[in-house]
Amino acid sequence: MTETRLEETNVRVPIVRKYLIATLILMSVSASRADSIDTKMLLQASLDCIDCVDWKPVGVCVWMTCYLWNCEFDYSIRFKNYVPDFVVTSYSNEETPFEEMQEVVDSSNEMFGFAAGFATTPGKHVDHLRFKKAEVWGNPGVAIYEELHDSSEEMICKSGITTYKPYYIWTADYIGWHMNIPDMFNPKSYTGAHDMGTTTVKFGNVYPRCGWSIHPEDPKAAALSAQRAGYIVTNPDDSTRVRLDPETDCGDKCWPAEEIVENDMSTHKWQMLVPKYQTKGEIFGTKSGWSNFKYDTDEQYAWLLWRPYSCCSREGAVLIFSIDLTEGEASSFDDEDFDDLMETDGADFGNSGGGSMM
């Protein structure tokens, strides 16, 4: 059995990686790229950014199944990959870049009528003071990763995010996004504790989390607003803003994504959709000259927000623990390694259950 499991472990990981890459490439060439943000473009973008997925084995899950007289143990490899959870728009005029959601935005404007007509005129900013509207939507592309999850025996992680769901619309949070309440009273708005960028490349502070910013470069102002909106949605401890909480049910055994943190690619990646279509993931604030070729005369911008998930397939009744490993260690993990693991970290479980190790 050891020889069989070793062969299976060593072969399946590269096969699944090749399967994932090949599937994404084949699916991506089957659709034509759109010039505006709609479902077709979002599905295309969710496939095009192979760099964003970053699939790899990262650990081992240990499972236990107990019978009348004994308990048995088994393991499965724990994997990690990014999923394009959200469509994040940042814009100045009255029309959202996500055309199919314009009716929802208009309904929100009517519901909160005091904010309905508010818009800044593109290109006209006093002392670089800019206001960006922002929305965060469930990306229809998450359905692709649900299919990949099911067809790969759960070796590719999926997301629990609901497609097209309006997780954040700025007019519903008008007091927070436009009037800057309550963040104007938050010390984080004045200490620079959440500066996005480096000492040489400045995008601005995530706080205050509003649509206002003072910036000479419009693409950077849009990116700052997108980061703020993404942070509002993904921060589970914030009850001061009007938003819908992201779902965390991402499979049988899954570790869902956490809040995004500025300057930290391990928590998120951005893929620009408009005005410049990109097929690589990035975080804001790492490159000088970032705004080059990203200016839009209508000041409309949009990104896919990718977040990391970790998961493992079920190999028993109860997951008793999981350990982190390097990619190389996880890829070559076999029965002998499992026996060594159970003799150390898992010894207490084996002895108390009287189990036989598999």
PAKETOR-520712 format. One line per field, with one value per residue (C-alpha): chain; residue number from 1; x, y, z. Coordinates in nm, 2 decimals. Each point is the difference from the previous one (the first is absolute). Layout:
N
kette <- c(A|...)
nr <- c(NUM|...)
x <- c(X|...)
y <- c(Y|...)
z <- c(Z|...)
***
This chain:
358
kette <- c(A|A|A|A|A|A|A|A|A|A|A|A|A|A|A|A|A|A|A|A|A|A|A|A|A|A|A|A|A|A|A|A|A|A|A|A|A|A|A|A|A|A|A|A|A|A|A|A|A|A|A|A|A|A|A|A|A|A|A|A|A|A|A|A|A|A|A|A|A|A|A|A|A|A|A|A|A|A|A|A|A|A|A|A|A|A|A|A|A|A|A|A|A|A|A|A|A|A|A|A|A|A|A|A|A|A|A|A|A|A|A|A|A|A|A|A|A|A|A|A|A|A|A|A|A|A|A|A|A|A|A|A|A|A|A|A|A|A|A|A|A|A|A|A|A|A|A|A|A|A|A|A|A|A|A|A|A|A|A|A|A|A|A|A|A|A|A|A|A|A|A|A|A|A|A|A|A|A|A|A|A|A|A|A|A|A|A|A|A|A|A|A|A|A|A|A|A|A|A|A|A|A|A|A|A|A|A|A|A|A|A|A|A|A|A|A|A|A|A|A|A|A|A|A|A|A|A|A|A|A|A|A|A|A|A|A|A|A|A|A|A|A|A|A|A|A|A|A|A|A|A|A|A|A|A|A|A|A|A|A|A|A|A|A|A|A|A|A|A|A|A|A|A|A|A|A|A|A|A|A|A|A|A|A|A|A|A|A|A|A|A|A|A|A|A|A|A|A|A|A|A|A|A|A|A|A|A|A|A|A|A|A|A|A|A|A|A|A|A|A|A|A|A|A|A|A|A|A|A|A|A|A|A|A|A|A|A|A|A|A|A|A|A|A|A|A|A|A|A|A|A|A|A|A|A|A|A|A)
nr <- c(1|2|3|4|5|6|7|8|9|10|11|12|13|14|15|16|17|18|19|20|21|22|23|24|25|26|27|28|29|30|31|32|33|34|35|36|37|38|39|40|41|42|43|44|45|46|47|48|49|50|51|52|53|54|55|56|57|58|59|60|61|62|63|64|65|66|67|68|69|70|71|72|73|74|75|76|77|78|79|80|81|82|83|84|85|86|87|88|89|90|91|92|93|94|95|96|97|98|99|100|101|102|103|104|105|106|107|108|109|110|111|112|113|114|115|116|117|118|119|120|121|122|123|124|125|126|127|128|129|130|131|132|133|134|135|136|137|138|139|140|141|142|143|144|145|146|147|148|149|150|151|152|153|154|155|156|157|158|159|160|161|162|163|164|165|166|167|168|169|170|171|172|173|174|175|176|177|178|179|180|181|182|183|184|185|186|187|188|189|190|191|192|193|194|195|196|197|198|199|200|201|202|203|204|205|206|207|208|209|210|211|212|213|214|215|216|217|218|219|220|221|222|223|224|225|226|227|228|229|230|231|232|233|234|235|236|237|238|239|240|241|242|243|244|245|246|247|248|249|250|251|252|253|254|255|256|257|258|259|260|261|262|263|264|265|266|267|268|269|270|271|272|273|274|275|276|277|278|279|280|281|282|283|284|285|286|287|288|289|290|291|292|293|294|295|296|297|298|299|300|301|302|303|304|305|306|307|308|309|310|311|312|313|314|315|316|317|318|319|320|321|322|323|324|325|326|327|328|329|330|331|332|333|334|335|336|337|338|339|340|341|342|343|344|345|346|347|348|349|350|351|352|353|354|355|356|357|358)
x <- c(0.00|0.29|0.13|-0.34|-0.06|0.35|-0.05|-0.34|0.13|0.30|-0.20|-0.33|0.14|0.18|-0.29|-0.26|0.22|0.03|-0.37|-0.09|0.23|-0.12|-0.36|0.03|0.18|-0.24|-0.30|0.15|0.05|-0.36|-0.14|0.07|0.11|-0.25|0.07|-0.23|-0.06|-0.27|-0.04|0.18|0.31|0.00|0.00|0.28|0.20|-0.05|0.16|0.27|0.19|0.18|0.26|-0.27|-0.11|0.33|-0.11|0.23|0.01|0.06|-0.05|-0.17|-0.34|-0.03|-0.33|-0.15|-0.28|-0.11|-0.18|-0.13|0.33|0.27|0.08|0.18|0.20|0.06|0.12|-0.05|0.21|-0.10|0.00|-0.02|-0.10|-0.15|-0.36|-0.13|-0.27|-0.10|-0.04|0.10|-0.09|0.13|-0.13|-0.09|-0.31|-0.36|0.05|0.17|0.26|-0.19|-0.27|-0.23|-0.02|-0.11|-0.36|0.09|0.21|-0.29|-0.24|0.24|0.02|-0.38|-0.02|0.25|-0.12|0.21|0.31|-0.15|0.13|0.34|0.28|0.33|0.09|0.28|0.32|-0.11|0.16|0.08|0.35|0.00|-0.30|-0.19|-0.31|-0.04|-0.31|0.05|-0.18|0.09|-0.18|0.02|0.19|-0.18|0.34|-0.01|-0.22|0.29|0.19|-0.29|0.01|0.37|-0.04|-0.25|0.19|0.34|-0.12|0.02|0.37|-0.09|-0.16|-0.33|-0.16|-0.33|-0.06|-0.34|0.02|-0.14|-0.07|0.04|0.23|0.06|-0.17|0.12|-0.34|-0.12|0.30|-0.03|0.07|0.32|0.12|-0.09|-0.03|0.29|-0.18|0.11|0.35|0.07|0.01|0.22|0.37|0.10|-0.10|0.27|0.29|0.08|-0.01|-0.15|0.20|-0.02|0.33|0.36|0.21|0.06|-0.34|-0.29|-0.37|-0.14|-0.15|-0.27|-0.15|-0.23|-0.20|-0.19|-0.02|0.20|0.38|0.25|0.21|0.15|-0.03|-0.36|0.08|0.17|-0.30|-0.23|0.23|-0.01|-0.38|-0.01|0.23|-0.22|-0.32|0.17|0.11|-0.35|-0.15|0.26|0.06|-0.22|0.03|-0.14|-0.36|0.01|-0.05|-0.29|0.10|-0.08|0.23|0.19|-0.10|0.26|-0.15|0.25|-0.02|0.01|0.33|0.12|0.18|-0.17|0.17|0.05|0.00|0.23|0.30|0.17|0.35|-0.05|-0.04|-0.06|-0.34|-0.12|0.09|-0.14|-0.06|-0.09|-0.28|-0.05|0.14|0.30|-0.08|0.27|0.07|0.22|-0.07|0.15|-0.04|-0.01|0.29|0.30|0.09|0.10|-0.17|-0.29|-0.26|0.16|-0.25|-0.27|-0.17|-0.36|-0.17|-0.33|0.19|-0.15|0.20|-0.06|0.19|-0.05|0.09|0.17|0.01|0.18|-0.18|0.14|-0.17|0.04|-0.21|-0.18|0.18|-0.18|-0.28|0.16|0.29|0.22|0.28|0.18|0.37|0.17|0.28|0.21|-0.12|0.27|-0.07|-0.38|0.05|0.22|-0.19|-0.06|-0.11|0.34|-0.01|-0.36|0.12|0.28|-0.25|-0.24|0.28|0.08|-0.28|-0.27|0.11|-0.26|-0.28|0.12|0.06|-0.33|-0.21|0.19|0.01|0.19|0.19|-0.07)
y <- c(0.00|0.23|-0.03|0.07|0.30|0.14|-0.04|0.17|0.29|0.07|-0.02|0.17|0.34|0.08|-0.15|0.22|0.31|-0.08|-0.07|0.33|0.20|-0.19|0.04|0.37|0.05|-0.20|0.17|0.34|-0.03|-0.10|0.34|0.34|0.29|0.27|0.38|0.06|-0.17|-0.26|-0.37|-0.11|0.21|-0.10|-0.37|0.07|0.19|-0.27|-0.24|0.21|0.08|-0.33|0.19|0.10|-0.36|-0.10|-0.36|-0.21|-0.26|0.16|-0.27|-0.31|-0.07|-0.30|-0.18|-0.25|-0.25|-0.20|-0.33|-0.22|-0.13|0.23|0.32|0.04|0.29|0.13|0.32|0.22|0.28|0.36|0.23|0.38|0.22|0.34|0.05|0.32|0.07|0.36|0.26|0.33|0.32|0.35|0.29|0.37|0.04|-0.13|-0.33|-0.30|-0.18|-0.32|0.05|-0.29|0.14|0.35|-0.07|-0.11|0.31|0.22|-0.18|0.07|0.37|0.03|-0.17|0.24|0.30|0.26|-0.16|-0.08|0.29|0.03|-0.03|0.18|0.13|-0.21|0.21|0.28|-0.02|0.28|-0.04|-0.37|-0.07|-0.29|-0.20|-0.36|-0.21|-0.36|-0.33|-0.36|-0.28|-0.38|-0.11|-0.24|-0.15|-0.18|-0.26|-0.11|-0.09|-0.19|-0.22|-0.04|-0.10|-0.27|-0.14|-0.01|-0.21|0.31|0.07|0.35|0.22|0.19|0.31|0.05|0.33|0.06|0.11|0.35|0.07|0.37|-0.03|0.37|0.29|0.35|0.16|-0.25|0.11|0.37|0.13|-0.21|0.03|0.36|0.17|-0.19|-0.10|-0.17|-0.03|0.38|-0.09|-0.30|0.06|-0.22|0.27|0.23|-0.23|-0.15|-0.35|-0.14|0.18|-0.18|0.00|0.05|0.30|0.08|-0.12|0.16|-0.09|0.14|-0.12|-0.27|0.21|0.19|-0.25|0.25|0.10|0.32|0.02|0.26|-0.14|0.15|-0.34|-0.11|-0.38|0.00|0.18|-0.27|-0.28|0.15|0.00|-0.36|-0.10|0.18|-0.16|-0.35|0.05|0.10|-0.31|-0.25|0.13|-0.23|0.21|0.33|0.06|0.38|-0.02|-0.10|-0.31|-0.37|-0.25|-0.24|-0.36|-0.24|-0.33|-0.11|-0.38|-0.31|0.10|0.34|0.29|0.31|0.32|0.27|0.38|0.16|0.18|0.28|-0.08|-0.37|-0.23|-0.30|0.14|0.12|0.08|0.26|-0.06|0.32|-0.03|0.35|0.23|-0.24|-0.37|-0.20|-0.37|0.03|0.05|0.28|0.20|0.37|0.22|-0.21|0.16|0.35|0.13|-0.23|0.25|0.00|-0.12|-0.04|0.34|0.00|0.31|-0.10|-0.09|-0.35|-0.28|-0.36|-0.30|-0.36|-0.06|-0.34|-0.15|-0.32|-0.31|-0.33|-0.33|-0.38|-0.29|-0.22|-0.32|-0.09|0.09|0.27|0.24|-0.02|0.24|0.16|0.10|0.24|-0.12|0.14|-0.06|-0.26|-0.18|-0.01|-0.12|-0.30|-0.09|-0.37|-0.28|-0.02|0.37|-0.04|-0.28|0.22|0.29|-0.22|-0.13|0.36|0.26|-0.26|-0.25|0.11|-0.05|-0.35|-0.12|0.13|-0.15|-0.33|0.07|-0.17|0.24|-0.02)
z <- c(0.00|0.07|-0.35|-0.15|0.22|-0.07|-0.37|0.02|0.21|-0.22|-0.32|0.08|0.10|-0.33|-0.19|0.17|-0.05|-0.37|-0.01|0.16|-0.23|-0.32|0.10|0.06|-0.33|-0.20|0.16|-0.05|-0.37|-0.05|0.08|-0.16|0.21|0.05|0.01|0.29|0.33|-0.03|0.08|-0.31|0.09|0.36|-0.09|-0.24|0.26|0.26|-0.24|-0.15|0.32|0.06|0.19|0.25|0.08|0.15|0.08|0.22|0.27|0.34|0.27|0.12|0.16|0.24|0.02|0.25|-0.04|0.30|0.00|0.29|0.10|-0.14|-0.18|-0.33|-0.14|-0.35|-0.16|-0.30|-0.15|0.08|-0.29|-0.05|-0.29|-0.06|-0.12|-0.18|0.26|-0.07|-0.28|0.15|-0.19|0.07|-0.21|-0.01|-0.22|0.04|-0.19|0.15|-0.22|0.07|-0.26|0.10|0.36|-0.10|0.07|0.36|0.05|-0.13|0.24|0.29|-0.11|0.00|0.34|0.14|-0.20|0.18|-0.17|-0.33|-0.21|0.16|-0.25|-0.06|-0.34|-0.15|-0.05|0.23|0.34|0.24|0.15|-0.10|0.23|-0.15|0.09|-0.13|0.02|0.07|-0.01|0.08|-0.18|0.01|-0.31|-0.23|-0.06|0.34|-0.17|-0.21|0.32|0.14|-0.31|0.03|0.36|-0.08|-0.30|0.18|0.30|0.22|-0.08|-0.12|0.25|-0.07|0.14|0.19|-0.16|-0.17|-0.36|-0.08|0.37|0.10|0.30|0.00|-0.17|0.10|0.00|0.27|0.20|-0.09|0.35|0.02|-0.36|-0.08|0.35|0.15|0.31|0.23|-0.14|0.05|0.37|-0.04|0.10|-0.29|-0.24|0.13|0.10|-0.34|0.15|-0.32|-0.27|-0.33|-0.18|0.09|0.10|-0.37|-0.15|0.18|-0.07|0.32|0.33|0.02|0.28|-0.02|-0.20|-0.21|-0.36|0.05|-0.06|-0.10|-0.28|-0.32|-0.18|-0.07|-0.04|0.34|0.16|-0.16|0.13|0.35|0.00|-0.13|0.29|0.25|-0.13|-0.01|0.36|0.12|-0.15|0.12|0.35|0.22|0.31|-0.14|0.09|-0.07|-0.38|-0.22|-0.19|-0.05|0.16|-0.23|0.03|0.15|-0.10|-0.26|0.02|0.22|0.16|-0.10|0.16|-0.14|-0.10|0.27|-0.02|-0.26|0.14|-0.20|-0.13|0.07|-0.31|0.23|0.08|-0.35|-0.36|-0.23|-0.38|-0.19|-0.25|-0.12|-0.14|-0.04|-0.03|0.19|0.05|0.30|0.37|0.21|0.31|-0.01|0.09|-0.12|-0.33|-0.10|-0.31|0.08|-0.14|-0.35|-0.27|0.26|-0.03|-0.12|-0.14|0.17|0.32|0.02|0.15|0.10|0.14|0.10|0.36|0.05|0.35|0.12|0.12|0.14|-0.01|0.02|-0.11|0.26|0.09|0.32|0.23|0.20|-0.07|0.31|-0.10|-0.29|-0.04|-0.23|-0.23|-0.28|-0.35|-0.05|0.32|-0.07|-0.36|0.11|0.32|0.02|0.24|0.17|0.08|0.13|0.23|0.13|0.05|0.20|0.22|0.10|-0.04|-0.02|0.26|0.25|-0.24|-0.10|0.35|0.15|-0.29|-0.02|-0.37|-0.28|-0.22|-0.37)
***
